[in-house]
């Protein structure tokens, strides 16, 4: 639960009838905001005195009102808050400092603006106190202009129906025109001098997720999916939207709207920031003792076909195969297995298991071995059978993976929250696939351990280090990410060839290992075949020792789009992960270990690229030694390579 120590200082400011500027600084004074109220409401953002966001226009249009046009301020209030948040599931930090200065402007007409200045960025939201219980929102204004000459890093889907798995596009912002595709959030912008702006949102409730469109002039504006009114059939996984309303949300008059935030600073600020933790709603329930993050052995990616002299049964979607997966999980201390499509007799019926599977025996056997079971479902069968959560609780299921939402309109956003609420009532954890980005719901309902919404290893040869190198600074920067790493077949891109059940990944074995340190997820999949993991026992034992939650996260070194080095702490152990994209055969990196406790000696174990890794990506070395604070670890990364280092206080 949150531990709060807040100081509120409220001041009524002298207000004139003409245009007025209000200034706001972050607690350390490095972030400055100037809010201008004239014919509209807009603000600029400066870092260390240099303007990086030249304009953010805000407002809200309902069916019968334009809020923010010719605004008239009734009252301005300033508050300061300094509190500590202790997340139930710590994805980056076990203790999050939430320190900011806030300006609240109340306008005539029943609306207001709350804007916060943090030392690592800015957030704002609209608030309304309209008398009606039925408000139709036509549009929320969010028009942004950045300092000239910046580069945009964007995920650009073909429409509002998207699984958020498109590769990133990189272009100058001024070249992003109205005719181009829109982009999802989060979006990242480089504005020079090692200053970046990460744009996203939080506390999206009873409202659609935002997309953005370029204006061809160095700026962008919001666009939103409409409220769906009528649906039609579309197979066993989803529905077609046959009719939409002209508005984006049908909501209530008294409410706060989603937070729109911009993290501002160097690459370390972008990776380490915790806006979705700080801006999320309070935790919805107190008892989180039953929520257990962990590793998951997953059968879909590898085809569910273990093989070899110890497999004397025909592998597939059957009892023997899943018991084998459970035995593997128990051997390495993995917490769960996931039963993907095929465990049920029909994707339309979540109550009748496939008779070849014997689900009740698998759950019983898993409990005997200390391994829980997650079950895969489509969102459609979930919606049509919402009492399945109680049934799964009675069966002894640990959690659910819900798939193919591929939408982020108001109805679907509500579906996510209804799922998390009902799952929590029945002690079930949740993993969302075919999903939009995290936006704080995972903190309100900490049983929501991960989201997909990423171009991960399910894309096989379409999942490349040159794209994944951006994930810690974009998609994963705003919340947990189910990328499904852990391939044991590793290749360089020019020789990639793969088909299930012989699935493979691009990048070296050391690169794959490093992803388990770098990527954040409350449930981290081991996507490959138990047979291959057990044949690579040294690597698998190393992987299985990496935590899924963290006490501290620090970016040690990075060049966006090229390489990165991160250090994470769990208790008194440190874990270092480094990856790089394609390029020269080798890159030398000096990893400064000054973050270690002074005077203490550490036992170091690491996996690095082998001498032939630039051509044969399977080549890796497992090494060990002694290290201490102040040492410089000489890392040598292959192209598409990596490093994973574990540092434990010597006994």
C-alpha positions in Angstrom: 0.0 0.0 0.0 1.1 3.6 -0.5 2.8 5.5 2.3 1.8 9.1 1.8 3.3 12.3 3.2 1.8 15.2 1.2 2.2 18.9 1.8 -0.5 21.1 0.2 -0.2 24.8 -0.2 -3.2 26.4 -1.7 -3.1 30.0 -3.0 -5.8 32.0 -4.7 -4.0 34.1 -7.3 -4.9 37.6 -8.5 -6.6 37.1 -11.8 -7.0 39.6 -14.6 -9.5 39.6 -17.4 -6.9 39.5 -20.1 -4.4 36.7 -21.2 -2.4 35.3 -18.3 0.6 33.0 -17.9 1.1 30.7 -14.9 4.6 29.3 -14.3 5.3 26.0 -12.5 8.6 24.4 -11.6 9.5 20.9 -10.6 10.8 20.3 -7.0 14.5 20.5 -8.1 13.7 23.4 -10.5 15.1 21.6 -13.6 11.7 21.2 -15.3 9.7 24.4 -15.9 6.2 24.8 -17.3 4.5 27.9 -18.6 0.7 27.6 -18.9 -0.9 30.3 -21.1 -4.6 31.1 -20.9 -5.8 33.4 -23.8 -8.2 32.3 -26.5 -7.3 28.7 -25.6 -5.3 26.8 -23.0 -1.7 25.7 -23.9 1.6 25.2 -22.2 5.3 24.8 -22.9 8.0 22.7 -21.2 11.6 23.6 -20.6 14.4 21.5 -19.2 17.3 23.3 -17.5 16.0 26.6 -19.0 15.8 25.3 -22.6 12.4 24.9 -24.2 12.0 21.3 -25.5 8.2 21.3 -25.9 7.1 24.5 -27.4 3.4 24.0 -27.2 0.8 21.6 -25.8 -2.8 22.6 -26.6 -5.5 21.1 -24.4 -9.2 21.1 -24.3 -12.3 19.0 -24.4 -15.3 19.0 -26.8 -18.6 17.4 -25.7 -21.7 17.1 -27.8 -22.8 20.6 -26.8 -19.8 22.4 -25.3 -16.2 23.3 -26.2 -14.2 23.3 -23.0 -11.0 25.4 -23.4 -12.2 27.9 -26.0 -12.0 31.5 -24.7 -11.5 30.1 -21.2 -12.0 32.2 -18.1 -10.1 31.2 -14.9 -12.1 31.2 -11.7 -9.4 30.0 -9.4 -5.8 28.9 -9.5 -4.4 26.6 -6.8 -0.8 25.3 -6.2 0.0 22.2 -4.3 3.2 20.2 -3.6 3.3 16.5 -2.9 6.1 14.3 -1.6 5.1 10.7 -1.0 6.5 7.2 -1.4 4.7 4.5 -3.3 5.4 0.8 -2.6 4.1 -1.1 -5.6 2.6 -4.6 -4.9 4.5 -5.8 -8.0 7.7 -3.8 -8.4 8.6 -3.8 -12.1 11.4 -1.2 -11.8 11.7 -0.1 -8.2 10.4 -1.5 -4.9 10.0 2.0 -3.6 8.9 4.9 -5.9 9.3 8.5 -4.9 6.4 10.6 -6.1 7.4 14.2 -5.7 5.9 17.0 -7.8 4.5 20.5 -7.8 0.9 20.9 -9.2 -1.0 23.8 -10.6 -4.8 23.4 -10.8 -6.8 25.9 -12.9 -10.6 26.0 -12.4 -12.4 27.5 -15.3 -15.9 28.9 -15.6 -18.2 26.4 -17.2 -17.5 23.4 -15.0 -14.1 22.2 -16.0 -10.5 22.4 -15.0 -6.9 21.5 -15.8 -4.4 19.8 -13.4 -0.8 20.0 -14.4 2.2 18.5 -12.5 5.9 19.3 -12.8 8.2 16.4 -11.9 11.9 16.4 -12.0 11.7 13.9 -14.9 8.8 15.3 -16.8 5.3 16.8 -16.9 1.7 15.4 -16.7 -1.7 17.0 -17.2 -5.3 16.0 -17.2 -8.7 17.6 -17.7 -11.3 17.5 -15.0 -15.0 18.2 -15.4 -17.8 18.9 -12.9 -20.7 19.0 -15.4 -24.2 18.4 -14.0 -25.2 15.8 -16.4 -24.8 12.0 -15.8 -24.6 11.5 -19.5 -21.8 13.3 -21.4 -20.8 12.5 -24.9 -17.2 13.4 -25.5 -16.6 14.3 -29.2 -12.9 14.9 -28.9 -10.1 15.7 -26.4 -7.5 18.1 -27.7 -3.9 17.2 -27.3 -1.9 19.2 -29.8 1.9 19.0 -29.3 4.7 21.0 -31.0 8.3 20.1 -30.1 11.6 22.0 -30.5 12.7 21.9 -34.1 14.9 19.3 -35.7 13.9 16.3 -33.6 13.6 12.7 -34.6 10.5 10.6 -34.0 10.4 6.9 -33.1 6.9 5.6 -33.7 4.8 2.4 -33.9 2.4 3.0 -36.8 -0.5 0.6 -37.3 -2.9 0.6 -40.3 -5.9 1.5 -38.2 -7.5 1.4 -34.8 -7.8 -2.4 -35.0 -4.2 -3.4 -34.0 -2.4 -5.9 -31.8 0.3 -3.2 -31.2 2.9 -5.4 -32.8 4.1 -3.3 -35.7 7.9 -2.6 -36.0 9.0 0.9 -35.1 9.4 3.6 -37.7 12.1 6.2 -37.3 11.8 9.6 -39.1 12.1 13.3 -38.6 9.0 14.6 -37.0 8.6 17.4 -39.6 8.3 14.6 -42.2 5.3 13.0 -40.5 2.4 14.3 -42.4 -1.4 14.2 -42.0 -1.5 11.7 -44.9 0.8 9.3 -43.1 -0.3 6.5 -40.8 -1.1 7.4 -37.2 1.0 6.1 -34.3 0.3 4.4 -31.0 1.6 5.5 -27.7 4.2 5.5 -26.2 6.1 7.6 -28.8 9.7 8.7 -28.3 11.2 11.9 -29.6 14.9 13.0 -29.6 15.1 16.7 -29.3 18.9 17.1 -29.2 21.7 17.4 -26.6 20.8 14.0 -25.1 17.3 15.1 -24.3 14.4 12.9 -25.2 10.6 13.2 -24.7 8.6 10.0 -24.1 4.8 10.6 -24.6 2.2 8.3 -23.2 -0.9 8.3 -20.9 -2.1 6.8 -17.6 -5.3 6.2 -15.7 -7.3 5.5 -18.8 -10.7 4.5 -17.4 -14.1 4.6 -19.1 -12.4 6.2 -22.1 -10.5 5.1 -25.2 -6.7 4.9 -25.6 -5.1 7.7 -27.5 -3.3 7.6 -30.9 -1.4 10.5 -32.5 -1.1 11.9 -36.0 1.6 14.1 -37.4 0.9 17.5 -38.8 4.0 17.8 -41.1 5.1 20.9 -39.2 7.0 19.4 -36.3 4.0 18.5 -34.2 1.3 16.0 -33.7 -2.3 15.8 -32.4 -4.5 13.2 -30.7 -7.0 10.9 -32.4 -9.2 8.3 -30.8 -11.3 5.3 -31.7 -15.0 5.9 -31.6 -17.5 4.2 -29.3 -18.7 1.1 -31.1 -22.5 0.8 -31.3 -23.2 -2.4 -33.2 -21.2 -5.6 -33.6 -21.3 -8.6 -36.0 -19.7 -12.1 -35.9 -16.1 -12.5 -36.9 -15.1 -16.1 -36.2 -14.3 -17.6 -32.8 -11.9 -14.9 -31.6 -13.5 -11.5 -32.1 -16.3 -9.5 -33.5 -16.6 -6.9 -36.3 -17.6 -3.4 -35.5 -20.6 -2.7 -37.8 -21.5 0.8 -36.6 -19.7 3.5 -34.6 -21.0 6.6 -32.8 -19.7 10.1 -33.7 -18.2 10.4 -30.2 -15.2 8.8 -28.5 -16.7 8.3 -25.0 -20.1 8.3 -23.4 -19.4 9.0 -19.7 -20.4 11.1 -16.7 -20.1 14.8 -16.1 -18.2 14.7 -12.9 -14.9 13.0 -13.5 -11.1 13.2 -14.1 -9.9 12.3 -17.6 -6.7 10.3 -18.3 -3.3 11.7 -17.5 -1.2 12.7 -20.5 2.5 12.6 -19.6 5.8 13.5 -21.1 9.0 12.1 -19.6 11.8 14.5 -20.4 15.6 13.8 -20.1 18.4 11.6 -21.2 18.1 7.9 -22.0 18.5 7.1 -18.3 15.5 9.2 -17.4 13.3 7.6 -20.1 14.2 4.0 -19.0 14.1 4.6 -15.2 10.9 6.8 -15.1 7.8 5.5 -13.3 5.0 7.7 -14.5 2.5 4.9 -14.9 3.1 4.0 -11.3 2.9 7.5 -9.9 -0.2 8.5 -12.0 -2.2 5.3 -11.5 -5.3 5.0 -9.3 -4.8 3.6 -5.8 -4.7 -0.1 -5.4 -8.2 -1.6 -5.6 -7.7 -4.2 -2.9 -5.4 -4.7 0.1 -4.5 -8.4 0.2 -1.9 -9.1 -2.5 -0.2 -12.0 -0.8 -1.7 -14.4 -3.4 -0.1 -12.6 -6.3 3.1 -14.4 -7.2 5.1 -13.1 -10.2 7.3 -15.8 -11.8 8.5 -17.8 -14.7 6.2 -19.6 -17.1 7.0 -22.6 -19.2 5.0 -22.1 -22.4 4.3 -24.6 -25.1 2.9 -22.7 -28.1 6.1 -21.1 -29.5 8.0 -24.4 -29.5 5.1 -26.5 -30.8 4.6 -28.6 -27.6 6.8 -31.4 -28.9 9.4 -32.4 -26.3 11.5 -35.3 -27.7 14.5 -37.5 -26.9 15.3 -40.7 -25.0 13.3 -39.6 -21.9 10.1 -39.0 -23.9 8.4 -42.3 -24.5 5.0 -40.9 -25.4 3.7 -39.1 -28.5 4.1 -35.3 -27.7 1.3 -32.9 -28.3 -1.8 -31.5 -26.6 -2.2 -34.3 -24.2 -1.8 -35.2 -20.5 1.7 -36.7 -20.9 3.1 -33.7 -22.6 1.8 -31.2 -20.0 3.1 -33.4 -17.2 6.5 -33.3 -18.9 6.3 -29.5 -18.9 5.4 -29.5 -15.2 8.3 -31.8 -14.4 10.6 -29.4 -16.3 9.2 -26.4 -14.5 9.6 -28.1 -11.1 13.2 -29.1 -11.9 14.3 -25.5 -12.5 12.0 -23.9 -9.9 9.7 -22.2 -12.5 6.4 -21.2 -10.9 3.9 -21.9 -13.7 3.1 -23.6 -17.0 0.8 -22.0 -19.6 -1.7 -24.1 -21.5 -2.4 -22.3 -24.7 -5.0 -23.0 -27.4 -6.1 -26.6 -27.3 -6.6 -27.2 -23.6 -10.4 -26.8 -24.1 -12.5 -28.9 -26.5 -13.7 -25.7 -28.2 -12.5 -22.1 -28.2 -16.1 -21.2 -27.6 -16.6 -23.3 -24.5 -14.3 -22.6 -21.5 -16.0 -25.2 -19.3 -15.3 -28.4 -21.2 -11.6 -29.4 -21.3 -10.1 -31.4 -24.2 -10.5 -35.0 -23.1 -7.0 -35.8 -24.3 -5.6 -33.3 -21.8 -7.3 -34.3 -18.5 -7.1 -30.8 -17.1 -8.0 -31.7 -13.6 -5.2 -34.2 -13.4 -2.7 -31.6 -14.8 -3.8 -29.1 -12.1 -3.5 -31.7 -9.4 -0.1 -32.9 -10.6 1.1 -29.3 -10.9 0.1 -28.6 -7.3 1.9 -31.7 -6.2 5.1 -30.4 -7.9 4.6 -26.8 -6.8 3.8 -25.6 -10.3 0.7 -23.5 -11.1 -1.4 -23.5 -14.3 -2.4 -20.6 -16.5 -5.1 -21.1 -19.2 -5.4 -19.3 -22.5 -8.7 -17.8 -23.6 -10.0 -15.5 -26.3 -11.6 -12.2 -25.0 -14.8 -13.2 -26.8 -15.3 -16.4 -24.9 -14.4 -14.6 -21.7 -17.0 -11.9 -22.3 -19.7 -14.5 -23.2 -18.9 -16.6 -20.1 -18.0 -14.1 -17.4 -18.6 -16.6 -14.6 -15.7 -18.6 -15.8 -13.4 -16.9 -13.2 -15.3 -18.6 -10.4 -15.2 -21.9 -12.2 -11.4 -21.6 -12.7 -10.9 -20.7 -9.1 -12.8 -23.9 -8.1 -10.7 -25.9 -10.5 -7.5 -24.5 -8.9 -6.2 -22.5 -11.9 -3.5 -19.9 -11.1 -4.2 -17.4 -13.8 -5.5 -16.6 -17.3 -4.0 -15.4 -20.5 -6.6 -13.5 -22.5 -6.0 -12.9 -26.2 -7.1 -11.1 -29.4 -8.6 -7.9 -28.0 -6.8 -5.9 -30.7 -8.9 -2.8 -29.9 -8.7 0.1 -27.4 -12.0 1.9 -27.7 -14.0 2.8 -24.6 -15.9 -0.6 -24.5 -12.6 -2.6 -24.7 -10.9 -0.5 -22.1 -13.8 -1.2 -19.8 -13.5 -4.9 -20.6 -9.9 -5.0 -19.3 -10.9 -3.5 -16.0 -13.9 -5.9 -15.6 -11.6 -8.8 -16.3 -9.0 -7.7 -13.7 -11.7 -7.0 -11.1 -13.4 -10.3 -11.5 -10.2 -12.2 -11.7 -9.0 -10.6 -8.4 -12.3 -11.5 -6.7 -11.4 -15.1 -7.5 -7.7 -15.0 -6.8 -6.6 -15.3 -10.4 -3.6 -13.5 -12.1 -3.9 -12.1 -15.6 -1.8 -11.8 -18.7 -3.2 -9.8 -21.6 -2.3 -10.7 -25.1 -3.4 -9.0 -28.3 -3.4 -6.0 -26.1 -2.8 -2.3 -25.8 0.0 -0.8 -23.8 0.0 -0.6 -20.0 -1.5 2.6 -18.6 -1.7 2.1 -14.9 -4.3 -0.6 -14.6 -1.6 -3.0 -13.5 -1.1 -0.9 -10.4 -4.8 -0.5 -9.6 -5.2 -4.3 -10.1 -1.7 -5.8 -9.4 -3.0 -9.2 -10.4 -2.5 -7.9 -14.0 1.1 -9.1 -14.3 1.8 -8.4 -18.0 0.6 -7.2 -21.3 1.8 -8.3 -24.8 1.3 -5.4 -27.3 4.8 -5.8 -28.5 6.7 -7.1 -31.5 8.0 -10.1 -29.6 9.3 -13.5 -30.4 5.9 -14.7 -31.7 6.9 -12.8 -34.8 9.8 -15.3 -35.4 12.1 -13.8 -38.1 10.2 -10.5 -37.9 11.5 -10.0 -34.3 14.9 -8.5 -34.8 17.4 -6.9 -32.3 17.4 -3.6 -34.4 13.7 -3.2 -33.3 13.9 -4.8 -29.9 16.7 -2.5 -28.8 14.1 0.3 -28.6 11.7 -1.5 -26.4 13.3 -0.6 -23.0 12.9 3.1 -24.0 9.4 2.9 -25.5 7.0 0.0 -24.9 8.6 -1.5 -21.8 9.3 1.9 -20.4 5.6 2.3 -19.6 4.9 -1.1 -18.0 5.3 -4.9 -18.1 5.8 -6.5 -21.5 5.2 -10.2 -22.4 7.8 -10.5 -25.2 8.2 -14.3 -24.6 12.0 -14.6 -24.8 14.3 -17.6 -24.2 15.1 -19.2 -27.6 17.7 -21.9 -27.5 18.2 -21.9 -31.3 20.0 -18.6 -32.1 20.9 -17.3 -35.6 22.3 -14.2 -37.2 19.8 -12.5 -39.6 21.4 -13.5 -42.9 21.0 -17.2 -42.1 17.7 -17.2 -40.2 15.3 -20.1 -41.1 12.7 -21.4 -38.7 9.4 -23.1 -38.5 7.6 -24.5 -35.5 8.4 -26.9 -33.8 12.0 -25.9 -34.6 11.5 -22.3 -33.7 14.5 -20.0 -33.6 15.4 -16.3 -32.9 17.6 -13.7 -34.4 20.4 -12.6 -32.0 23.0 -14.6 -30.1 22.5 -16.9 -27.1 24.0 -14.3 -24.9 21.6 -11.7 -26.3 18.6 -13.9 -25.5 19.9 -14.4 -21.9 20.4 -10.7 -21.4 16.7 -10.0 -22.3 15.7 -11.7 -19.1 17.5 -9.0 -17.2 16.6 -6.1 -19.4 12.9 -6.7 -20.2 10.3 -6.2 -17.4 7.3 -8.6 -17.0 5.5 -9.9 -13.9 5.3 -13.3 -15.6 8.3 -14.0 -17.8 7.9 -16.8 -20.4 10.5 -19.4 -21.2 9.3 -19.8 -24.8 11.4 -22.8 -25.9 11.2 -26.5 -25.6 12.0 -28.2 -22.3 14.1 -30.7 -24.2 16.4 -27.9 -25.4 16.5 -26.2 -22.0 17.6 -29.4 -20.3 20.2 -30.0 -23.0 21.6 -26.5 -22.2 21.5 -27.0 -18.4 24.1 -24.4 -17.6 22.3 -21.6 -19.6 18.9 -22.7 -18.2 20.0 -22.7 -14.6 21.4 -19.2 -15.1 18.1 -18.0 -16.6 16.0 -19.5 -13.9 18.0 -17.6 -11.2 17.0 -14.2 -12.6 14.1 -12.4 -10.8 11.0 -11.0 -12.4 10.6 -8.1 -10.0 13.2 -5.5 -9.0 14.2 -3.3 -6.1 16.2 -0.9 -8.2 16.9 -0.2 -11.9 19.7 1.9 -13.4 20.7 2.5 -16.9 24.5 2.4 -17.0 25.2 3.2 -20.7 23.2 3.5 -23.9 23.2 4.8 -27.4 19.6 4.8 -28.6 19.1 2.3 -31.4 22.6 0.8 -31.0 23.3 -0.6 -27.6 22.4 -0.4 -23.9 23.6 -1.6 -20.5 21.3 -1.8 -17.5 21.9 -2.8 -13.9 19.1 -4.1 -11.6 19.2 -5.0 -7.9 17.2 -7.6 -6.1 18.0 -7.7 -2.4 21.8 -7.6 -2.2 22.4 -9.1 -5.6 22.9 -7.1 -8.8 22.1 -8.2 -12.4 23.6 -6.6 -15.4 22.2 -6.9 -18.9 23.7 -5.6 -22.1 22.5 -5.9 -25.7 23.3 -4.4 -29.1 21.8 -4.4 -32.6 23.5 -5.3 -35.8 26.6 -3.5 -37.0 30.3 -4.2 -36.7 31.4 -7.7 -35.7 32.3 -6.7 -32.1 31.8 -3.7 -29.8 33.8 -3.2 -26.6 32.0 -1.7 -23.7 33.4 -0.7 -20.3 30.8 -1.5 -17.6 31.5 0.6 -14.5 30.7 -1.5 -11.4 30.7 1.5 -9.0 27.1 0.8 -8.2 28.2 -2.1 -6.0 28.5 -1.8 -2.2 31.9 -0.1 -1.4 34.4 -2.5 0.2 32.4 -5.7 -0.6 33.6 -8.4 -2.8 31.2 -10.1 -5.2 31.1 -13.5 -6.9 30.4 -12.8 -10.5 28.8 -15.3 -13.0 28.2 -14.3 -16.6 27.2 -15.4 -20.0 28.9 -13.6 -22.9 29.2 -14.0 -26.7 31.7 -16.7 -27.8 34.5 -15.9 -30.3 32.4 -17.2 -33.2 29.1 -15.5 -32.3 29.2 -12.9 -35.1 28.6 -15.8 -37.5 27.4 -18.7 -35.3 25.0 -17.0 -32.9 24.8 -20.2 -30.7 28.4 -19.6 -29.5 28.5 -18.4 -25.9 30.7 -18.7 -22.8 29.7 -19.2 -19.2 32.3 -17.6 -16.9 32.9 -16.7 -13.3 35.2 -14.5 -11.2 35.5 -12.0 -8.3 34.6 -8.3 -8.6 34.1 -5.2 -6.5 32.9 -1.6 -6.6 35.2 0.5 -8.8 36.1 -2.4 -11.1 35.5 -2.0 -14.8 34.1 -5.1 -16.5 35.4 -5.3 -20.1 32.4 -6.5 -22.1 32.8 -7.5 -25.8 29.5 -7.8 -27.6 29.0 -9.5 -30.9 26.7 -7.9 -33.5 23.2 -8.8 -32.3 24.9 -9.9 -29.2 24.6 -9.5 -25.4 25.9 -10.0 -21.9 24.2 -11.2 -18.7 26.1 -10.8 -15.5 25.0 -11.8 -11.9 26.9 -10.3 -9.0 26.3 -11.8 -5.5 28.1 -10.8 -2.3 30.9 -13.2 -1.7 30.5 -15.4 1.4 
